[in-house]
Amino acid sequence: DVEVPMGRAQYIPLRYQHPRTPLEARFSINFAVACAIVAGRVTLAEFTEDFIAQPALQRLFSKLRVVTIEGFDPDFPMSLLGPYDRVKVTLAGGSVLDSWPLRFPKGHMRNPLTREELFAKFRECSANALSAPASALLFERLQGLEQQVGTRGLYELGENGA
């Protein structure tokens, strides 16, 4: 069994308990957790009908239980965000894997992605629109956005841009 305590405000948009389509999966904490267990990651590559239809993934949905927790993040009480997230997995033998309360997930401003992690995510998101060199060039230009004189440089990616 898998228990996912999380803030009520975080859970509201993640309401699909048994997603069947990529769109439903985008709004499903059950998909995110089950996907991480089955694939070891949650990336755009997993948001396909074939991946979502896998029996192993579908079986996990019924073993997931989201528990909304009360209270608010003490640093951002007006945001309505819960104080933490957590994942507890009880294995068949009875042992428990516990993330413990996690206040700042990877990618949060207080636990930011490294430059390499950010680029890997950017590259994956831009892969269908840009070549690898053009993606790297645009990423570098975006990293120095404050120094850009205008937006023209963002669009001039060279011959292999798309």
C-alpha positions as CSV (number, residue, x, y, z in Angstrom):
1,D,0.0,0.0,0.0
2,V,1.1,3.6,-0.7
3,E,0.0,6.5,1.5
4,V,0.5,10.1,0.2
5,P,-0.3,12.8,2.8
6,M,-0.4,16.2,1.1
7,G,-2.0,19.6,1.5
8,R,-5.6,20.0,0.5
9,A,-4.7,22.9,-1.9
10,Q,-2.1,20.7,-3.7
11,Y,-4.5,17.8,-4.0
12,I,-7.4,19.7,-5.5
13,P,-6.0,19.9,-9.1
14,L,-4.6,16.4,-8.9
15,R,-7.9,14.7,-8.6
16,Y,-7.8,11.8,-11.1
17,Q,-7.4,8.6,-9.0
18,H,-7.4,6.2,-12.0
19,P,-6.2,8.2,-15.0
20,R,-6.8,6.6,-18.4
21,T,-5.5,9.3,-20.7
22,P,-2.4,11.5,-20.8
23,L,-4.5,14.5,-20.0
24,E,-5.9,12.9,-16.9
25,A,-2.4,11.7,-15.9
26,R,-1.2,15.3,-15.9
27,F,-3.8,16.0,-13.1
28,S,-3.2,12.9,-11.0
29,I,-0.9,12.5,-7.9
30,N,-1.7,8.8,-8.2
31,F,-0.1,8.7,-11.6
32,A,2.9,10.7,-10.5
33,V,3.6,8.3,-7.6
34,A,2.8,5.1,-9.4
35,C,4.9,6.3,-12.4
36,A,7.9,7.0,-10.1
37,I,7.6,3.5,-8.7
38,V,7.2,1.7,-12.0
39,A,9.5,3.8,-14.2
40,G,11.8,5.3,-11.6
41,R,11.1,8.7,-13.1
42,V,8.2,11.0,-14.2
43,T,9.0,12.7,-17.5
44,L,7.1,13.6,-20.6
45,A,8.0,10.2,-22.1
46,E,5.7,8.5,-19.6
47,F,2.6,10.5,-20.5
48,T,1.4,8.1,-23.2
49,E,-1.7,6.0,-23.4
50,D,0.5,2.8,-23.7
51,F,2.5,3.6,-20.5
52,I,-0.7,4.6,-18.6
53,A,-2.4,1.4,-19.7
54,Q,0.3,-0.9,-18.3
55,P,-1.2,-3.4,-15.8
56,A,1.5,-2.8,-13.2
57,L,0.7,0.9,-13.2
58,Q,-3.0,0.4,-13.2
59,R,-2.8,-2.0,-10.2
60,L,-0.8,0.5,-8.2
61,F,-3.6,3.1,-8.5
62,S,-5.9,1.0,-6.3
63,K,-3.2,0.7,-3.7
64,L,-2.6,4.4,-3.4
65,R,-4.4,6.4,-0.8
66,V,-4.1,10.2,-0.6
67,V,-4.6,11.7,2.8
68,T,-5.1,15.5,2.9
69,I,-3.4,17.2,5.8
70,E,-4.5,20.4,7.5
71,G,-2.4,23.4,8.1
72,F,-0.4,25.6,5.9
73,D,3.3,26.2,5.0
74,P,4.5,28.4,7.9
75,D,6.7,30.5,5.4
76,F,3.7,31.1,3.0
77,P,0.5,30.9,5.1
78,M,-1.5,33.0,2.6
79,S,-0.6,30.5,-0.3
80,L,-2.9,27.8,1.1
81,L,-0.2,25.2,0.5
82,G,0.1,22.4,3.0
83,P,3.1,22.3,5.4
84,Y,4.7,19.3,3.7
85,D,4.2,16.3,1.4
86,R,5.1,12.7,2.1
87,V,5.1,9.2,0.6
88,K,4.9,6.1,2.7
89,V,5.1,2.7,1.0
90,T,4.3,-0.5,2.9
91,L,5.9,-3.5,1.2
92,A,4.4,-7.0,1.1
93,G,6.7,-8.1,4.0
94,G,5.5,-5.3,6.2
95,S,8.5,-3.0,6.1
96,V,7.9,0.6,5.4
97,L,9.7,3.0,3.0
98,D,9.0,6.6,4.2
99,S,10.1,9.8,2.6
100,W,9.4,11.7,5.8
101,P,7.8,15.1,5.6
102,L,9.2,17.0,2.6
103,R,8.7,20.7,2.7
104,F,10.7,21.7,-0.4
105,P,10.6,19.2,-3.3
106,K,13.3,19.2,-6.0
107,G,12.7,22.2,-8.2
108,H,11.3,24.4,-5.4
109,M,13.0,27.8,-5.0
110,R,14.5,26.5,-1.7
111,N,15.6,23.3,-3.3
112,P,16.4,24.3,-6.9
113,L,17.4,22.0,-9.8
114,T,21.1,22.1,-10.7
115,R,22.0,23.7,-14.0
116,E,22.4,20.2,-15.4
117,E,19.0,19.0,-14.2
118,L,17.4,22.1,-15.5
119,F,19.0,21.7,-18.9
120,A,18.0,18.0,-19.0
121,K,14.4,19.0,-18.4
122,F,14.5,21.8,-20.9
123,R,16.0,19.5,-23.5
124,E,13.3,16.9,-23.0
125,C,10.6,19.6,-23.3
126,S,12.0,21.1,-26.4
127,A,13.1,17.9,-28.2
128,N,10.1,17.8,-30.5
129,A,10.6,21.4,-31.6
130,L,14.4,21.9,-31.6
131,S,17.5,20.1,-32.6
132,A,19.9,19.2,-29.7
133,P,22.3,22.1,-30.7
134,A,19.5,24.6,-31.0
135,S,18.0,23.5,-27.7
136,A,21.4,24.0,-26.0
137,L,21.9,27.4,-27.6
138,L,18.4,28.6,-26.6
139,F,18.9,27.3,-23.1
140,E,22.2,29.2,-22.8
141,R,20.6,32.4,-24.1
142,L,17.7,32.0,-21.7
143,Q,20.1,31.6,-18.8
144,G,21.4,35.1,-19.6
145,L,18.0,36.6,-20.4
146,E,18.6,39.7,-18.3
147,Q,21.6,40.6,-20.5
148,Q,19.7,40.2,-23.8
149,V,19.3,43.4,-25.6
150,G,16.1,42.2,-27.3
151,T,14.2,39.0,-28.1
152,R,15.6,38.6,-31.6
153,G,18.6,36.5,-30.4
154,L,16.2,34.0,-28.8
155,Y,14.8,33.2,-32.2
156,E,18.0,33.1,-34.3
157,L,19.1,29.5,-33.6
158,G,20.9,28.7,-36.8
159,E,20.3,26.3,-39.6
160,N,19.6,23.3,-37.4
161,G,17.0,25.1,-35.2
162,A,14.0,23.0,-35.7
